[in-house]
Amino acid sequence: MPAAALGPAVGTAAQRVRLLKFVTLFGVGGTERQMVTLASGLDASRFHLHLACLRRTGELLDRMEILRTAPPVEYGITNLYNGGAFRERLRFAAYLRRHRIQIVHTYSFYPNVFAIAAARMVRTPVVIASIRDMGVYLTPLQLRVQRAVCRLAHRIVVNADAVKQWLVADGYDEGKITVIPNGVDLARFRQPADGSGLRRELGLPEGCPLVAVVSRLSPSKGLEDFLRAAAILEAGHPTARFLVVGQAAPADEGYRQRLAACVGRLGLEGRVVFTGLRLDVPEILSQVSVSVLPSHSEGLSNVLLESMAAGVPVVATRVGGAAEAVEDGVTGLLVEPKEPGALAQGIDRLLRNGELARRYGCAGQRRMMERYGFDTVIQKTERLYQSLLKERGHAV
């Protein structure tokens, strides 16, 4: 964790910038992890942090305790558009007035739609929206609603040039969009983690090559393509095992059963392991031979960056910001989405050629240090906050 998170808060609450960050909940999804780590690293001598959410739950909630701030305020709604949501917006607006919040930064669709108009209604000096994917989870109506709401924001932060280009094509104002890529806490991956017990824990042969996808279990993540690639590779790599690390969101619970059925149809029993949710990703990656991103749609995948930070060679589909992080044939391999054969070919190259795999892994680590360290992301975010306050006529 950056030292700023644990250092003394020099300024008083009145002297520091009063910043509120709003998320849906504190799960282990990419957006939530980015927000939590960013909040932990902000300079506490310059920013007085407030937190808000729609559900005060999730595996990362405990990490909020180290921020020396009040617990996240929950605005419990069942629908964005009914009377209950209207009353909760009034309560949120009252909170902003009472605490004289200067910056509201919302993350993803539900916080964007819930909070932005309320923040503008009470004349919060700076309102920032974040969009961190290509809208694959949203209906056409939701996309229109978000576009309308984001017109009220002073700035929209995205995590990849690909997301910016998609938004501009969808009618967003290019001048209001700022790209700040995801960052990774490189210290978590700097030293090889002790994952020697992973194979024993999962009941796998000692020393077997592990090919892994770390992902939420969702249809857009291309996991069936990964399983079909595993079936193609089975004969040529009889000792390899294929890990699917992650769990399904409540709305996607049936998808986990579909994946299990796919394993059966492909004859992969004993070759594929569903680990469920794991919080020890550095330890897992320390034992992985190839990390695979088979997604059909992404903004910029945290796991892709974390794999590169851990020195694991990657095979990724050419979606969203993947091509911004991975230089094909230099720091990893890029293939077209929805092509299991291409995935299998890339994985096969890296399993058969250990020297090539090591070269890609080392090159990926260098790129991470140069471009995606969290200190760099924190500095860019702090500069954005201060420049927007200055533009709005507020001293910083």
N, C-alpha and C positions, 0 to 999 in steps of 0.2 A: 504494500500500500504506500502511496506517496507520503512523504514526511509531512506535507501540509495538513493532512487529515488529522495528525496527532499533535501538531504544534499548538502553541498558545494562541488564543484569539486576542490579538492586540487591541483591535478596535472594539468599542462598545456596540451594542445592538443598534443604537441610534446612528453611529458613525458608519457602520457597514451597509453594503447594498442589501436590501431586503428582497430575497429571491425565493420564489415558491416553485417547486417542481411537482408536477401532477402526473401520476401513472395510474393504470387500471388496477394493478395489484403488484405484489412483490414476489412473483414466481421466478423461475430460473430461465425464462425466455431471454432471447438476445436483447430486446429493448430494455427489459427490467435490469438485466445485469449491467448493461452499459450505463443506465441512469444511476444505479446504486454505486458503481465504482467511480463514476464521475462526481457524484455528490460527495463521496468519501475523500476525493482528491482536491476539491475546490479549496482555495486559500481562505481559511477560517478567519483570518485577520481582515479580509475585505468583503466577505459574503456572509450574511446571516441567513441561514437556510431554514425554510419551512417546507413541509411535505404534505401532499394531499393524495388521496386515492379514492377509487370507487369501491374497493374491497380491501380491508386491512387484513390481508392474509398472504401466505406465500413463504417459500423456503428462505428467501432473502430478508425477511422482515427483521430478523434478529440483528442483522448487520446495521440497521438504522440506529441501534443503541450507541454505537461508537461515535456518532456524529454530534453528540452533545446538543441535541435539539429536541423539541417537543415531539411526542409520538405523531405519526402521520394522522391527519384528520380524515376520517372516512365520510364520504358522501354517498350513502347507500341508495341506489336506484335500481329499479327493475326494468325501466324503459327510459330512453333518452327524451321522450316527447310527451309524457303524461304529466298530470298535475303534481305527482310526487317529485319528478325531476325538476319541475319549475320551482317548487319550494326549496329543494336542495340547492338549486342555483342561487336563490336569494340568500340562503345561509352562507354559501361560498362567497358571494359578493360582499356580505357583511364582514366576513373574515378578512377579505382583502382590504376593506376600508379600515377596520379596527387595527390591523397590524401595519397599515400604510405600505403594503407590498409594492415594490418598484418594478419587479420583473416576474411575470408568470411564464413558465416554460412547460408546455404540455407535450405528452408523448403518445402518439398513435391515435387511432380514430376516436375511440370513446372519450378519452380526456380532451381531445381537440374539440369535439362537438359539444361536450358538456361545459367546458370552462372558458373558451375563448370569448364568446359573446358576453358572458357575465363579467369577465375581466375588462373588456372594453366599456361595458355599461358603467362601471365605476371609475373609468378613466385611469386604469393602471398604465403607468408610463410606457412600459415595454411588454408586449405580448408576443411570444414565440411559439410556433407550432413545430412539431417534429413528425416527419413522415419517413419511415425507415424500411418500406417494402414497396412492391410494385402493384399493390392493391388487389392481390389475388384472392384475399379473404373477404373482400367487400362486394356487395351487390351493386348494380348500376345506380340504384337510388342512393346508397350510402356514399358512393364516389361523388355524386352530385352534391350531396349534403356537405361532405368534407371540403369540396372545392369552394362552395359558397362560404362556409365558416372560415376557411383559411384566408379568404380575401380580407377578413377583419384583422388578421395577425400582421404585426409589423415585419416579421421575418419568418421564413420557413426553413428549418434546418433538415437536411437530408444526409444520408451516410454514404452516398455514392453518386458519381456523375450520371450513372445510368438512371437512377431514381429522378435526378433533376431533369434529364432529357425527357423522361416519361411524363413528368408533371407539366413541363412546358408544352409538350404536344397535346396535353389534355386541357390547355387553356390557362395554366397558372402564369403569373407574372415572373418572368425569368429574373428580373432585378431584385425580387424579394427572396430568392432562394440562395442559401449558403450551404456549401458542401463541407461537412466535417466528418471524415471517415470514422468508423469504429476504432477504438483503441484496445490494446491488450496490456494487462499488467504483466510485463515481461518477466518480472522477478519470479512469478509463479512457475515459469517454464524454463528459467535460466539453468537450473541444476536438474539433472535427471532425477525424477521422482522414483521412489521405491515402489514399483508395481510388481515385484517378483511373485507376490501371492495371488495375482489376478487370475492366472490360469488355474491354479489350485482351487480358488474360490468358485470359479465357474465350471469346474470339473473338466477342464480341457487338458490335452496332452502337453507335457512340459516342452517348451521350445517351439510349439507350433506357430507358424506365421499367423498374425491377426490382421484382418482387414476390417476396418470399422467405419460405420456411419454414426455420428453423434448428432441427434436431431429429435425434434418433436415428431411424434408419429402422426403425420397428417398427409393426405393425398398429394398435396403440392410438393412434398419433399422427395418424391421420386423413389420411395423405398421399394416398390415393386420392381422397378428397373434394377435396383441394386441386387435384389434377390435373383432376378433373371440373369444378371451378370455372374452371380455366384454359381448358378447352375452351369453356365458356360465354362467356368473356370474349374469346376469340381474335378474333372478327370485329369487335367494337367497339373493341378496342385492338390493332391489328395490329402496332404497334412494341414492345409490352410483352414482356418475357421473364420467365420464372418459374424461380426458383432453389430447389433442394432442397439444403440445406447440412447435411451430416452423413453418418455411416456406420452400417451395421448392426452390431449385436452378433453374435458368432459364431453364436449360436442363431438369428439372423434373416437369415442370409446369403441364403437363397432369396427373401426378401421384396424385396431389391433387384432381382432379376430380374423379379419380379411387377410392380414399379413401372415398370420399363423396358417390359415388355409392355403395360402400361396406356397409356403414352405413345404406343406404336405404334397401339393400337386407337383412341385418341382423335384421331389425326392431329396430334400435337403435336411431331413431330420438328423440331428446330431452334428450338422455342419454350421447351422445358424443358431446364434444365441441372442435372445432378447434379454437384456440386462435390466430393463426398467430404468427409472430415473437414477442417475448417479451424480453426486456432487464432487467426486474425486477425479475430475476430467484430466488434470495434469498427470496423475498416476496412471490412468488408463492410456493416455497418449504415449507415455514413456514406454509402453509395451507394444505399441501398434506398428506394424510394418508399412501399411498404406492407409491413409485417411481419405475417405470418399465423400464428396458432396454431389449427390445425384439429383439435386432439386430441379423442379420445373420453373420455379420463380423464386427470386431472392432480392433483397436489397444488397447488403454486404454481410455475409455470414460470419458471425463471431467464431464459430467452430473452425471455419476455414483458416481464419487468422491465428487461432490458438494452435492449430495443427502445425502451421508454418513456424510459429514461435517455439514450438517444442521440437522442431527439426524433423518432423514427420513428412515424408513426401506425399503430395496430394494429387488426386485425380478429381477434377471438378467439372461440372457442366458449365457451359458458357452462358450464364444467366446473370442478370443484374450486375453487381459490382465485382463478380468473380474475376473477370478479365482485367480489372483494375488492380487486383491484388496478385493474381497469378500470371506470370509471363510464361506463356506456353513454351515448353521445351527448355526453360531456364530455371524457373522456381517450382515447376510442377507441370501437369498435363491438363489441358482443357479439351473437352469433348462436347458434342452437341447434346442437348437434353432429349430425353425420351428415346435414347438409343442404347439399350443394354449391351449390345455387341461392342460399341465403342468404349463403354465403361470397362467391359471385360478386357478389351485389348490394352487399355491403359494400365489397369491393375496388373495384368500379366507381364507387361514390360518391366514394371517396378519390382515385382516378385522375382523375376528371373535375373535381373541385373542389379545386384546389390550396390555396385559402384555408382550406377546412375541414380539409384534411390538416395544414396548418401549425398551425392552432389546436389540433387534437387533440394533435399532437406536442409543442407547448409546454406544454399542460396536463398531459400525461403526465410531462414532465420535472419540473414543479413537484411533482406528487404523489410522484415518486421521491425528490426532495430532502427532502420533509416526512416520509415514512414508511419508506422502504426503503434509506436509506444504510447502508453496512456499519458505520460507527461506532456507529450506534444498535443494530444487531443484536449487535455485540460487547459493548456495555455491558449489554444485557439478558441475554446469556448469562453474563457474568461475575457479574452480580448473582444469577442463578439458582444458579450453582455455590456462591457464598458463602452464600446463604440456606439451601440444602440442607445444607451442612456444619454450619451453626449449628443447624439443626433436629435434626441427628443428634448434637449435643453435641460438635462439634469446633470448636476456636477457629480463627478466620480473621483 
